[in-house]
Amino acid sequence: MRVVVIGSGIVGASAAYYLSGSGASVTVVDGGYQGEATQAGAGIVCPWVDHPEDDDWYQLTREGARLYPDLVEELGEDIGYAKVGALLVAEDPADLEPVRALLRRRHAAAPEMGDVVDVATPAELFPPLSDTLSALLVPGAARVDGRSVRDALLRAAVAQGAQVRMGAATLTPDGQVLVHDPVGGPVTWDDHIAPDESPDRPAARGDRPASPLQEPSAGQSAGSPRRQQHDAAPEQQGAASGTPLDGTLPGGRDVSEAPISGEDVSWRQAAPLAP
């Protein structure tokens, strides 16, 4: 089976990893768009507190959270994953009751969340918090570095035979995948990226192995696009989906995704949260 994965964020990299591991012939194409969610995401792994009205979405995220311990072992790399606990805070303790009830309902099917406890003075665990807040502590919550996960998944996928290529991909309404080569960039359509050739090369910002995905040039496309033969083409570009898909998926389905702005502050603590 030939699969083109459009987008190499954490979702696309996951698809490439598992598909290549199952024997599929996988090509990952990424346009190098600015503002990718994988790099900007907070990396919070705590699915049990969200989406009380959407059980299908909750089950998907719950099972995804359960994958991480085994995935860390499979990849054999530091992907920034650790169970550190999560504080759910409120000015009025009564505001915590709905989420407490939700966690109680979900605990039997998700014991990995740990035993949820009240924290009367959360500022003792996390000093930047106000002394007036109350909190619940979910000890099973974890954090992860999305970019490290993405890079490790792509390296493993390439080791399993996948190819990673730069280019602006277009999925046409009739299911064709067209790829524009980056102009003057380090990679062309005929030269795939093979990160396993130098897996231990230090990254510019530290000793983490270099990313399989090289930076594209400022130009995105030139000349006639290339058509990539495939049997399936999962589209995993998140908020960048609208432009390369021209607003539609095969079958006339609309793509209504857009980027949002947010801020994230990270604090380093010597030890995991504990009541």
N, C-alpha and C positions, 0 to 999 in steps of 0.2 A: 504494500500500500504506500502511495506517495502522498505526503502531507506537506503543505506549505503553511507555516505558522506565521501570521502577520503580527508583528509586535514582539519585542523581547523583554518586556517587563516580567514581573514575578509570575504572572499568569501564563504568558506565552512561554517563558522558560520552563515552567512546570509541565506544560503540554509537551514541549520538545523532549524533556527528560523522560517522561513516562511513555510517550509514543516511540521514541527511539529505543527505549529499553524493551518494548514489546515487539521490536523487529521492523517497525515502519521506517521507510526512507523519508527523513525529515529535513526540510530546509526552513530556517528561520530568517525572516526578512524584517529589518527594522529601519525606519526613516530617520532616527536620531532626533526626534522632535523635542523641543524644549518643554520643561515643566512636567516631566514624567512622574507619575504618582509613586512608582516603586522607590525612586530616590528621595522623594519628599515625605513619604508616609511615616507615621509615628512608630509603626512596628508593634502595635499593641495586640497581644493574643489573649483576648478575653471575650469569647463569643457568647457566654451564658447570660450577659446582662442586656443584650440587644434584641431587637425585632420580636417583641412579644406577640405581635399580630401576624407574623409571617413565619410559620413553622418550617416551610420548605427552605427558606433562606437560613434560618437558624440551624437546621440540620446540616446544611452544606458547610457553614462556617464552623460548627462544632466538630465535624469530621476532619475538616482542614486543620484545626488546632491539634487534634489527636495525632496527626501525621508527623508533627515536628520532631518528637524524640527519636523515632525510627529514621527520619530523614537525616538528622544530624549524624547518626551512626553510619548510614549508607554513604553519605557524601564524604565523610572523613575530614571535614573542614570546620573551622570556627566560623559560624554564620551569625554570631551575635545572639544566639538563642540562650535564654536563661529564664527559669521561673523565679520571678521577683515579687509577685503579689501585686494587687491593684487596690487602691482606695477609692471608694465611691462616696463622695462628700455631698453634704447639704447643710444649709444654714438652719433649716427646721428639721429636726429628727423625723417628724412625721412624713417628710418627703421621701425618706428612704424606705418606707413601708411597701410601696408597690414593687420596688426592685427586690426587696427582701422576700416578698411572696413569690416573685418570679423565680428567684434562685432556689427557693425551697421546692417549688414544683419541678424544677429541672434537675435537682441534685441526684435523684435516684438513677437517672439515665446518664448523668455526667458527673460521677464522683470525683473525676480529676480536677474539678474546680476547688476541691478541698472544703473544709468546714468553715463557712462564712461566720465571722464574728463581728460584734460591735466594737467600735473604737471611739471612746468618749473624747479623747484629745488627740486627733490625728496629727496635730502639729508636732507631737513628740516623735512621730515616725517620719514626718516630712516637714521640716521646719518652715519652709516658705508658706505653709498654709496658715490661715487665720485661726486664732485661739477659739473663735466662736463656732467653728464648724464641728459637725458630727460626721461619722463615717462608718461604712462597712468595709471590712477587709476580705478580699477574695484571694486566698493564698495561692491558688493554682494558676493565677494569671501570669503570663510571660511576656517578654519583649524579644524582638528579633530585628536584625539589620536587614531590611529588604534588599538593598543593593548587594550585600554579601550573599544572600540567598540566591538572588538572580544570577550572579556571576558563577557561583558554585554549580547551580543547575545547568547553566549553559556549558561549562567545562565538562561536566559529566555527560551531557547529551552529545557533545562533540566526540568524547571518548567512545561513545556508543555508535558513532557513525553519522551523527547529524552535521549539517553545515549551517553556519551563521553568516549572513551576508547583509551589507548595508545597501539601502535603496528605499525609495519611496514607493510603496506598494499600493496598488488600486485593485480592489475586488469589485468587478463589474456586476451588474444585475443578472447577467447570464452565467455567473459563476467563474469567470476567467480571472486569473491573477496576472496583472501587468506590473512590471518592476522597472522604475527609472534608476539608472546608475547614478551615484553621487558624482558631482563634477570635481575632478581634481583631488578626490579623496584617496585615502590609503588603500581602499578596497574597490574593485570593480566586480561586475557580475561574474566574470570568468575567474576571479581569485577569491575563494572563500576563506573566511577567517578560521584558523585552526589553533585554538588556544592551547591544546595539549602539546604543541611543539615547544612551548616554553612556560610550563605551568608554574614555575617557581620564580619567575621574573618579578621583582618587587614593584608594587604600584608606586606612583609618584607620591602619594600621600602617606605611605607607611609600608609595612612589610606584608600587606595582604597580596595574594597572587593577582596578577594583572587581569583585568576584565577581558572576557572574550569579545566584547563589543567595543570596537575602536570608534573614536570620535569621527563623525562625518565632516566634510568640508561645508562651507557656508552655502554653496550651491546645492540644490537638491536633485535636479534632473536635467537632462539634455538629450536631444535626439529622440529616436523612436524607442518606446519601452519594450522590454523583453517579456515574452509570455512564458510563464512557468507552468509546466505540465504537472497536474496533481489530481488526486482522487478526492481530497478533502482540503479545506482551507479555513481552519479556525481563525477568527479575527480577534486579536487580543490587544487592541491599541487604546483601550480606555477612552479618555476624553479626546484623543486624537482621531477617533474613528470617523467623525463626521466628514472631515476633509477628504481623506483618501478613498472613502466609500461613496462620496457624492451624495450622502444622505440616505442611501438605500442599501439593503442587502438583497441577495438573490431571492426572488419571490416577491419583491416589492416591499419588504418589511423596512420600516423607517428606523434610522439610527438617531436617537435623540439624547446624545451625551455631550456634555460641555465641561470645561475645566472650572474648578472653583479655587478660591484663594483661602489660605489658612496659615496659621502660625503654630510652631511647635517648639517647646523649650525642653531641653534634656538636662537632667541633674545627675551627677554621679554620687552614689551612696556606697559606703564601705561594705554594708551587708544588706541582704534582702530584708524587706519589710517583715516585721513580726509583731504580734499583739503584745 
